[in-house]
Amino acid sequence: MIDDIYPSRVAGEPAWLPRKDPVIHTPWRFDAPLTEGQCERYEQDGFLVIEGLFEPEEIAVLQRELEAMRRIPASLDENTLIAEPNSGTLRSIFAIHEQNALFRRLAADERLVSIVRHILGDEVYIHQSRLNYKDGFDGKEFYWHSDFETWHVEDGMPRMRALSISVQLADNHAVNGPLMLMPGSHRTYVACVGETPEDHYKQSLRRQEYGVPDRDSLTRLAEAGGIVAPTGAAGSVVLFDCNTMHGSNGNITPYPRANAFLVYNAMSNRLVEPFGGRAPRPPFVAARDVAEPLKPVGGGLVETRAA
């Protein structure tokens, strides 16, 4: 039995616990896939924005496939389709790298995988993938949370050795509900309150109620590091540590948002039994029993249709 060094949802009051894992597991070298300055910013802030990693033609191909997936082809597993809580419009498609050839190719892209392996210091695999749609007028918020808190309690991820990459597939404006992050929050683990219900994922993927930090903790984190909302044209890439506090507002503008969301976990950090004592979430939310690491693929993206 692995000791739970990041307990959460077990006490009546929230608690702050220090991070016990490195942020970057590989010392910087001149042949690293990130500059020294980029590594320093990621280490300090818990996230990094990269512009120009993909060519405009590649982003256009991804955008066309994003729209094709919106029509929900018959090949998609209906369990992986998540609707907005009120309007019923499409919110997310999970396990997209397993259900679509182009997004499988994106997840394995060497430009992404090389960065992830440098930060995590290990071979990696996809813990979770999804397309997020935040349509104009209907797109609801994603409340503040640390991904690691959920992955630890509900999935059994032992340590903070994972990160997320959001490939922006629509323009991010300050007004259309962009991703918001709290710089420096990755260094503090906020233990939440409330016992996790059975099959909590069925509700939390639409609107999260457990594993949500208390308002005092969110206020203190925001006062310490501020809140940043990266904006920019489609094609920008945002990397953020698994414990970085983040969320987004609802989108009441006419301008849609969308992104391909890829979570990479270190092979040495594969899932064990959930620390919250509940049954594991299904594999389309949290990959289990992964035997082989991701094999990076070089070259540019090519236009392929869903497998």
NORCORBEL-V387791 format. One record per backbone hydrogen bond with DSSP energy under -1.0 kcal/mol. NH is the residue of the N-H (numbers start at 0). CO is the residue of the C=O. Records with the same first field share a line. If there is no record, write none. Layout:
NH->CO ; CO
//
This chain:
4->2
8->191
14->190
16->188
18->186
24->118
31->28
38->34
39->35
40->36
41->37
42->38
43->39
44->40
45->41
47->238
49->236
58->54
59->55
60->56
61->57
62->58
63->59
64->60
65->61
66->62
67->63
68->64
69->65
71->68
75->72
79->76
80->77
81->91
83->88
90->81
91->81
92->130
93->79
94->128
97->94
99->95
103->99
104->100
105->101
106->102
107->103
108->105
109->296
112->108
113->109
115->111
116->112
117->113
118->114
119->115
120->116
124->264
126->262
127->262
129->260
130->92
131->258
132->90
133->256
136->252
137->135
138->134
141->247
144->245
147->241
149->145
150->146
151->147
152->148
153->149
156->150
160->158
162->263
163->239
164->261
165->237
166->259
167->235
168->257
171->231
179->246
180->227
181->244
183->44
184->181
186->183
187->184
188->16
190->14
201->198
202->199
203->199
204->200
205->202
206->202
217->213
218->214
219->215
220->216
221->217
222->218
223->219
224->220
225->221
227->180
231->171
234->167
235->232
236->49
237->165
238->47
239->163
240->45
241->161
243->240
245->144
246->179
247->141
250->138
256->133
258->131
259->166
260->129
261->164
262->127
263->162
264->124
265->160
266->122
268->265
269->266
271->155
274->151
275->152
276->273
284->281
285->281
286->126
293->123
296->107
//
